[in-house]
Amino acid sequence: MGPTAKDVRRTIEQNWNEYLSKYANLFSSDSISGSSPPSVFVGSFGYPKVGVGPMVPPIHGDTSLLDTPERWLGKTLEEIVNFRLNLVRGVQKVSVHAPKGRYIEDLQEIAMANNTPDSEIKFERNTVPVTTIDGESAPFGPIGEIKSAKFSGISSSKPIEKIYYDRDMKAEDAILSLYNSGIEISKIQKCLSIGMFGKKRRMVPTRWSITATDDVISKNIISDILDHPSIDSYEVFSHEHLGNTFSVLLFPHRWIFEMEEAWYTESGQIGFGADAEDANGLDHYPEIAGAYFAARLGVAEYLREKKRQAGVLVLREIRPEYAVPVGVWQVREAIRAAMKGQPVRTETLEKGIDEACKKMSISKGEWLAKGTLLKMLKQKSITDYF
């Protein structure tokens, strides 16, 4: 029997607490003055009444790097954790169904800012460190209940501002419009989270809004690529970062997609998770959660650019050095980076699978045993699926 989710969670929280003690000269004060990256966060605990507020470092100036994961590729785990520990999160309890009032309006202005607004926050008491993380969103530093908050120097993004004031536009259309205009996914996700889109303005906990944004965008791209011809070769792309090794195998087929994950626990056991879909899409929430949609987005973007569709297998091996999860952004950006590289082309599906497993410490046989897509393809000739 492999490691349970509880075992994995315990390991993550132990590692996070080690990082806190090792790296964090943690901020503790009843007030803070600094420039928000800009950043807002909507919690999920106590839903539908959740903690909502800005994240602000005790630093003035251009702090955008601290909350722009699209710029973190190539950074070390220690660097990313230190970015996040600088961000102090202020919260007020707000119902997600009624995001109204000056405080929420201020946060929405921050979310649509294209600069780093100045922030002055007073807390009810000294801030305290956060000792648990969820793995979907990037971690952050201390947290405190807001007594008062002032923001100044906000310069709004015109594309976001335009959509914010369009109350007839559906949330899904708003997400796609901003994505197609070149707005970063992390920025779109924050705006969705703080209740800026749709006819019924509701807030969405940050961890859910990240997954929803990746899902909406990738689903839309897939609907486009289904009209394109299949690729005519077997191609393997790969990328390694932050203790994660990714392989992406593309092969001639109408759109099918599977992602498999494998990870090690401190005891050396290996856990597996896998999910798959065909052209009809996914009919359940994935076992591997937001990582599935993040990876699907990275591959779909590549295929749309090439005007092709394909069968896709994504393998992700999570090694022990990935001690603290920093969010599913790293899956999306790793797949994007992999797809920008030069693929290894093989003559057959079997050789493609061999190549995809080459950099993994987990054997080809173990990967084959855990997924469904490869079993299906091995049972029938690939031409049977056209």
C-alpha positions in Angstrom: 0.0 0.0 0.0 1.4 3.4 -1.0 1.5 6.6 1.0 -1.9 8.2 1.8 -2.8 11.8 1.3 -2.6 12.3 5.0 1.0 11.1 5.0 1.9 13.5 2.1 0.2 16.4 3.9 2.1 15.7 7.1 5.4 15.7 5.2 4.6 18.9 3.5 3.7 20.7 6.7 6.8 19.4 8.4 8.9 20.7 5.5 7.1 24.1 5.5 7.8 24.5 9.2 11.4 23.7 8.7 11.6 26.5 6.0 9.9 28.9 8.4 12.5 28.3 11.1 15.4 28.3 8.6 14.7 31.2 6.3 12.1 33.4 8.0 13.1 36.3 10.1 9.3 36.6 10.3 7.7 40.0 10.3 5.6 40.5 13.5 3.9 43.8 14.0 0.5 45.5 14.4 1.1 47.5 11.2 2.8 47.4 7.9 3.7 49.9 5.2 4.8 48.7 1.8 4.0 48.3 -2.0 1.7 45.5 -2.9 2.9 43.5 -5.9 -0.2 44.0 -6.4 -1.8 41.0 -4.7 -5.1 40.0 -3.1 -6.0 36.7 -1.5 -9.3 35.0 -0.8 -9.2 32.2 1.7 -11.4 29.1 1.7 -11.6 28.3 5.4 -15.1 28.9 6.8 -16.6 29.2 3.3 -18.8 31.0 2.4 -17.5 33.6 5.0 -13.8 33.7 4.4 -10.7 35.8 5.1 -10.2 38.3 2.3 -7.4 40.9 1.9 -4.2 42.2 0.4 -0.7 40.8 0.6 1.9 43.5 1.3 5.7 43.2 1.9 7.4 45.7 4.3 9.1 47.1 1.2 8.4 50.1 -1.0 9.1 50.2 -4.7 8.7 47.6 -7.5 7.7 44.5 -5.6 5.9 42.8 -8.6 8.3 39.9 -8.6 7.0 38.6 -5.3 3.6 37.6 -6.8 4.2 37.1 -10.5 4.9 33.4 -10.9 5.3 33.7 -14.7 8.7 35.3 -13.8 9.8 32.6 -11.4 11.0 29.9 -13.8 14.7 29.4 -13.2 14.5 30.6 -9.6 15.4 28.2 -6.8 13.0 26.9 -4.3 14.7 28.9 -1.6 14.3 32.1 -3.6 10.6 31.5 -4.3 9.9 30.7 -0.6 11.7 33.9 0.4 9.6 35.9 -2.1 6.5 34.5 -0.5 7.6 34.9 3.1 8.0 38.6 2.5 4.3 38.9 1.7 2.2 39.7 4.8 -1.5 38.9 4.4 -4.1 41.0 5.9 -7.7 39.6 6.3 -11.2 40.6 7.0 -14.0 38.1 7.1 -16.4 38.7 4.1 -19.2 36.6 2.6 -18.2 35.5 -0.9 -21.8 36.1 -2.0 -21.8 39.7 -1.0 -18.5 41.3 -2.1 -19.6 44.9 -1.5 -18.4 48.0 0.3 -15.3 50.3 0.2 -12.9 47.6 1.4 -13.8 45.2 -1.4 -13.7 48.0 -4.0 -10.2 48.9 -2.8 -9.1 45.3 -3.2 -10.6 45.1 -6.7 -8.7 48.3 -7.6 -5.5 46.6 -6.4 -6.3 43.5 -8.4 -6.6 45.5 -11.6 -3.5 47.6 -10.9 -0.7 47.6 -13.4 1.8 49.0 -10.9 2.6 48.3 -7.2 0.3 50.5 -5.1 1.4 51.9 -1.7 -0.4 50.3 1.2 -0.7 51.2 4.9 -2.3 48.6 7.1 -3.0 48.4 10.8 -3.8 45.0 12.4 -5.9 44.2 15.4 -2.8 42.6 16.9 0.6 41.4 15.9 0.8 39.2 12.8 1.5 35.5 13.2 3.2 33.0 10.8 1.1 30.6 8.7 2.1 27.0 9.4 0.0 25.2 6.8 -0.2 25.4 3.0 -2.6 24.0 0.4 -0.3 23.2 -2.5 -2.5 24.8 -5.1 -1.6 28.4 -4.4 1.9 29.7 -3.6 2.5 30.1 0.2 2.8 33.4 1.9 4.2 35.0 5.1 2.5 36.1 8.3 -1.2 36.9 8.6 -3.1 39.4 10.6 -6.7 40.7 11.0 -7.1 44.1 9.5 -8.2 47.0 11.7 -7.8 49.6 8.9 -6.3 49.8 5.4 -5.3 52.6 3.1 -4.1 52.3 -0.5 -2.7 54.9 -2.8 -1.0 55.4 -6.1 -3.1 52.9 -8.0 -2.8 52.8 -11.8 -5.4 50.6 -13.4 -4.9 48.2 -16.3 -7.3 49.5 -19.0 -8.2 46.0 -20.5 -9.2 44.8 -17.0 -11.0 48.0 -16.1 -13.1 47.8 -19.3 -14.2 44.3 -18.5 -14.8 45.1 -14.8 -17.4 47.7 -15.8 -19.1 45.3 -18.3 -21.7 43.6 -16.1 -23.3 41.9 -19.0 -20.2 39.8 -19.8 -20.0 36.3 -18.5 -17.1 35.4 -16.2 -15.9 32.8 -18.6 -15.9 35.3 -21.5 -14.0 37.8 -19.3 -11.3 35.3 -18.5 -10.9 34.4 -22.2 -10.9 38.1 -23.4 -8.1 39.0 -21.0 -6.1 36.0 -21.8 -6.3 36.6 -25.5 -5.3 40.2 -24.9 -2.1 39.1 -23.3 -2.9 39.6 -19.6 -0.9 37.1 -17.4 -2.9 34.1 -16.1 -1.9 34.9 -12.5 -3.4 38.4 -12.9 -6.7 37.1 -14.4 -7.0 34.6 -11.5 -6.7 37.3 -8.9 -9.5 39.4 -10.6 -11.7 36.3 -10.8 -11.0 35.6 -7.1 -11.9 39.0 -5.8 -15.3 39.0 -7.6 -14.7 41.3 -10.6 -16.2 39.1 -13.4 -19.6 38.0 -14.4 -23.2 39.1 -14.2 -23.4 37.9 -10.5 -20.2 39.2 -8.8 -19.1 36.6 -6.4 -15.7 36.0 -4.9 -13.9 32.7 -5.4 -11.3 31.4 -3.0 -7.8 31.8 -4.5 -7.0 28.1 -4.6 -10.2 27.5 -6.6 -9.8 30.5 -8.9 -6.4 29.2 -10.0 -7.8 25.9 -11.1 -10.9 27.5 -12.7 -8.8 29.9 -14.7 -6.6 27.2 -16.1 -9.6 25.0 -16.8 -11.6 27.7 -18.7 -8.7 28.7 -20.8 -7.4 25.2 -21.7 -11.0 24.0 -22.4 -11.5 26.9 -24.9 -8.1 26.2 -26.6 -8.9 22.5 -26.9 -12.2 23.3 -28.7 -10.1 25.1 -31.3 -7.5 22.4 -31.8 -10.2 19.8 -32.4 -10.7 21.3 -35.8 -7.0 20.8 -36.7 -5.3 17.7 -38.2 -3.4 15.3 -36.0 0.4 15.5 -35.8 2.2 12.9 -37.8 5.1 12.1 -35.6 6.0 10.9 -32.1 7.6 13.8 -30.1 8.9 13.9 -26.5 9.4 17.2 -24.7 11.0 17.5 -21.2 11.8 20.0 -18.5 13.2 19.8 -15.0 13.0 22.4 -12.2 12.4 22.7 -8.5 12.8 18.9 -8.0 10.2 18.2 -10.6 10.9 16.2 -13.8 8.3 16.5 -16.6 8.0 14.5 -19.8 5.4 15.3 -22.5 4.8 12.7 -25.2 2.7 13.7 -28.2 1.6 11.1 -30.7 -0.6 10.8 -33.8 -4.2 10.7 -32.5 -7.3 12.8 -32.1 -7.2 14.7 -28.8 -6.8 12.5 -25.7 -4.9 13.6 -22.7 -3.5 11.9 -19.6 -1.3 13.2 -16.8 0.4 10.9 -14.3 2.2 12.1 -11.2 4.5 10.1 -8.9 6.1 11.3 -5.7 8.4 10.0 -3.0 7.7 10.3 0.7 10.3 10.6 3.5 10.2 6.8 4.0 11.0 6.2 0.3 7.6 5.0 -0.7 6.1 6.0 -4.1 2.7 7.4 -4.5 0.8 7.7 -7.8 -2.1 9.8 -9.2 -3.5 9.9 -12.7 -6.4 11.4 -14.7 -7.4 11.3 -18.4 -9.9 12.7 -20.9 -10.8 12.4 -24.5 -12.4 14.9 -26.9 -15.5 15.0 -24.7 -13.5 16.4 -21.8 -13.0 15.5 -18.2 -16.2 14.2 -16.4 -14.9 14.4 -12.8 -12.6 16.6 -10.7 -9.1 15.3 -11.2 -7.4 13.1 -8.6 -4.2 15.2 -9.1 -6.2 18.4 -8.7 -5.1 21.7 -10.2 -1.9 20.3 -11.7 -3.9 18.5 -14.3 -5.5 21.7 -15.7 -2.2 23.6 -15.5 -0.4 21.0 -17.6 -3.3 20.7 -20.0 -3.1 24.4 -20.6 0.6 24.4 -21.4 0.2 21.5 -24.0 -3.0 23.0 -25.5 -1.2 26.3 -26.1 1.5 24.6 -28.0 -0.9 22.6 -30.2 -3.0 25.6 -31.0 0.2 27.5 -32.1 1.1 24.5 -34.4 -2.5 24.2 -35.6 -2.5 20.5 -34.7 -4.1 18.1 -32.3 -2.6 15.0 -30.7 -2.7 12.3 -28.2 -0.9 13.5 -25.1 0.8 11.8 -22.1 2.3 14.0 -19.4 4.5 12.4 -16.8 5.5 14.3 -13.7 8.0 12.9 -11.1 8.1 14.9 -7.9 11.4 14.3 -6.1 12.2 14.7 -2.4 14.0 18.0 -3.0 10.6 19.6 -3.9 10.3 20.0 -0.1 7.6 22.7 -0.1 4.9 23.0 -2.8 4.9 26.5 -4.2 1.7 26.2 -6.3 0.5 24.7 -9.6 1.8 27.7 -11.5 5.1 25.7 -11.6 3.4 22.9 -13.5 2.0 25.3 -16.1 5.3 27.2 -16.5 7.3 24.0 -16.7 5.1 22.5 -19.4 5.3 25.8 -21.3 9.1 25.7 -21.0 9.2 22.1 -22.1 7.1 22.8 -25.2 9.4 25.6 -26.2 12.3 23.2 -26.4 13.4 20.9 -29.2 11.6 17.6 -29.0 13.1 14.2 -29.4 11.4 12.4 -32.2 10.9 8.7 -32.3 9.7 6.2 -34.8 7.1 4.4 -32.7 4.9 5.0 -29.7 6.8 2.4 -27.8 10.1 4.2 -28.3 8.3 7.5 -27.4 7.3 6.0 -24.1 10.9 4.8 -23.6 12.2 8.3 -24.2 9.6 9.9 -21.9 10.7 7.7 -19.1 14.4 8.0 -19.7 15.0 10.9 -17.2 12.7 9.4 -14.6 14.0 7.4 -11.6 10.6 5.6 -11.6 10.5 2.7 -14.1 8.6 2.5 -17.3 6.7 -0.5 -16.0 5.5 1.4 -12.9 4.2 4.3 -15.1 2.5 1.9 -17.5 0.8 0.1 -14.6 -0.8 3.3 -13.1 -2.3 5.1 -16.0 -5.2 4.2 -18.4 -4.2 5.8 -21.7 -1.2 3.6 -22.4 -3.1 0.5 -21.5 -5.8 1.5 -23.9 -3.4 2.2 -26.8 -1.5 -1.1 -26.2 -4.8 -3.1 -26.4 -5.8 -1.8 -29.9 -4.0 -0.5 -32.9 -3.7 3.3 -32.8 -5.5 3.5 -36.2 -8.6 2.1 -34.6 -9.2 5.4 -32.8 -9.4 7.7 -35.9 
